[in-house]
């Protein structure tokens, strides 16, 4: 996700997207640990980055400058 897209989302949308990404990350990590092959090995890294971006924007919206 691009930062512009994330910043345009409301707090509720961000929280919902964050929960979806966290669930997806758990599923991928479980699959890898159980010995399964992941279609896109870079997906875990990308999801982690998206989660960090969303958390940063949520923090920015909580503490406006």
C-alpha positions in Angstrom: 0.0 0.0 0.0 1.1 3.5 -0.7 1.3 6.1 2.1 -1.1 8.3 0.2 -3.7 5.6 0.1 -3.3 4.9 3.8 -3.5 8.6 4.8 -6.8 9.0 2.9 -8.4 6.2 4.9 -10.5 6.9 8.0 -9.5 5.6 11.5 -12.1 2.9 11.3 -10.9 1.7 7.9 -7.3 1.7 9.1 -8.2 -0.4 12.1 -10.1 -2.9 9.9 -7.3 -3.1 7.4 -4.7 -3.5 10.2 -6.7 -6.4 11.7 -7.0 -8.1 8.2 -3.2 -7.8 7.6 -2.4 -9.1 11.1 -4.6 -12.2 10.4 -3.0 -12.7 7.0 0.5 -12.5 8.5 -0.4 -15.1 11.1 -1.7 -17.4 8.4 1.4 -17.0 6.3 3.8 -17.5 9.3 1.9 -20.6 10.3 2.1 -22.0 6.8 5.8 -21.5 6.7 6.5 -23.0 10.1 4.5 -26.1 9.3 6.7 -26.7 6.3 4.5 -25.5 3.5 5.7 -23.4 0.6 4.5 -19.8 0.2 3.7 -18.7 -3.3 5.3 -15.3 -2.7 8.2 -15.4 -0.2 8.3 -11.6 -0.1 4.7 -11.4 1.0 5.5 -11.6 4.8 7.9 -8.7 4.5 5.5 -6.6 2.6 2.7 -7.3 5.0 4.9 -6.3 7.9 5.8 -3.0 6.2 2.1 -2.3 5.5 1.3 -3.0 9.2 4.0 -0.6 10.3 2.8 2.1 7.9 -0.8 1.8 9.1 0.3 2.0 12.8 2.4 5.1 12.1 -0.6 6.8 10.4 -2.9 5.8 13.3 -0.4 7.4 15.7 -0.2 10.5 13.5 -4.0 10.9 13.5 -4.1 10.4 17.3 -1.5 13.2 17.9 -2.0 15.9 15.3 0.8 18.5 15.1 
